[in-house]
Amino acid sequence: MHSDDVFAPMTTHARIRIPASIRDAACSAGRWCAVASLFVVPLNKPATNIALVLSLVFSLLGSDARQRWLTAARHPVAQGALLWWVVLMLSAMHTWYNTSVLPLAGSFVWVCWYPLVLGSLLQTPQWRRRALTAFALAVGLVLLISCGMYLGLIPQRSLTLAQPTMRNTVFKEYTQQGLALLVFASMSLAAALATQSRDRKILFLVAALLALINIVFMLESRTTYLTLIPLLAYWGWRVSPWNHWNWRSTLLACTLVLAIPAIIWFVPPVRERLVTSVTHEVEVYASQRTPTATGIRLELWRRSLPIIASAPIFGHGLHRWAPLYRQSIEGLPNFDAFLMGHPHQEMLLILAEQGSAGLLVYLLLLAALARYALRLNQPERDIYTCILLIYLSAGLANCLWADFSHRHMFILLLACIPLVGKHTSPQDA
């Protein structure tokens, strides 16, 4: 036999085929990695990245990959995220055109693909619930450790010696932990209203109350306080007896509504952080330009307006706010103290970098998401309505999309949103 004939089958006809059992195992491993990504997102950044990379690899190697990805691409949330990715890519090309630098490093842009990746794995209601449960378990663990720190049962992190505001925080800083706890409390309340079991209802209500106590008395995050106000209003509306009178729901609704002014005016940490300190910080910023937390935000917002006005339609391009802001404050007193990477306001960042055209797309996507969430069944309707409300409220004083922990938490939670109108099959129950 000629030597070429020996290798001919390998070079012209043979193909490497992965056995079906291995592909099925890869798909199953990918699903558990997707669930793990929700568990680690409130705990650790590197672990979140590892879980997401493994989810992507196993999804591509798993069985029926093409069909699973096509199905995931038809999900409205995945489509909305990809549309925003297109906006960010165009904004990045705008930056490249003006500066010859293409700003695509990091996960800021590629995070928009995560709903598609997780959607190719978490295809059933059962798997999506597992992912949400994993997130709730992780945040619940953080909550218990934080309470243990407050009671002196668990030592504080060494970070608190230099930054006292980080007391009672676990893994994250106090705003990141506070927003995660707000999501956890919302999930607990939604589960309490949806369950018929008295014991479970009590358990979920106690978990929500414990999260509220941790937020109000232990973390003292101003952004979390501000976000808590519309959340309490929502839950007050949610339990109000619109269709029929019920003394229990009426009492609960009135209690939640009255809790808003009561927490602000009669709880010392909240009153100090939202009223006393804000008033003082505004006064010293206005008179002495002191870089307090509120003063820095006022400076950021004031300096952002001329940046927006100079390119109102399409903005200056992705990641262009920071260098433009730096130019505007160079040489001023306390330059370093006022130097920030984003304007601490979501809409201002979008206006500065993607312009009013980008902001219009962004608002339309949020409106579509709100409309979609309202079509969900309970308890998912309450959970995702609250997630959207938390994102919008916290975004008034922070840039959540610019922060790794914030953007990954919200985008991964959105990746678990169920399909409207999709019924659970018997094997998913």
Secondary structure as UniProt FT lines:
FT   HELIX           3..8
FT   HELIX           9..13
FT   HELIX           20..40
FT   TURN            41..43
FT   HELIX           45..61
FT   TURN            63..64
FT   HELIX           65..73
FT   HELIX           76..99
FT   TURN            108..109
FT   HELIX           110..113
FT   HELIX           114..119
FT   TURN            120..121
FT   HELIX           125..150
FT   TURN            151..152
FT   HELIX           158..161
FT   HELIX           164..166
FT   TURN            167..168
FT   HELIX           174..194
FT   HELIX           198..213
FT   HELIX           214..219
FT   HELIX           222..238
FT   HELIX           247..266
FT   HELIX           268..271
FT   HELIX           272..276
FT   HELIX           277..288
FT   HELIX           293..309
FT   TURN            312..314
FT   TURN            318..319
FT   HELIX           321..329
FT   TURN            330..331
FT   TURN            333..334
FT   HELIX           335..338
FT   HELIX           346..373
FT   TURN            374..375
FT   TURN            378..379
FT   HELIX           380..394
FT   TURN            395..397
FT   TURN            401..402
FT   HELIX           404..415
FT   TURN            420..421
FT   HELIX           426..428
//
